[in-house]
Amino acid sequence: MNPGKLNRKVAIEFPRAENDGMGGRSVAWIPLCSVWACFEKPAATTEIQQGGVVSAVTYPVTIRYRADVKPGCRLIYAGRTYRILDVWDIGMELTRMNCEEVKRNAP
């Protein structure tokens, strides 16, 4: 891959469960790294769940090789949060991820 295509600075965080002080647990997001990434053309899928049509848009994202990025981490870019669904390495040069944007519904 042309290094010039890694043109977006992203942050990657991993989850850590912590006690909330009331007998429960909550998830804290801990910064893992800040890297340059390449977002590629998104892919959309639709399926029927509970009698309704649900669509999901996934974004292939490529970064330089990192062994510590795993599914379940999240990626932050331009104020948007993406859940990392799949991770695979392309040799020892690049790491590719499928990410899905986390949508927050207003109350």
Buried (B, 14 or more C-beta within 10 A) or exposed (E): EEEEEBEBEBBBBBEEEEEEEEEEEEEEBEEBBEBBBBBEEEEEEEEEEEEEEEEEEBBBBBBEEBEEBEEEBBBBBEEEBBBBBEBEEEEEEBBBBBBBBEEEEEE
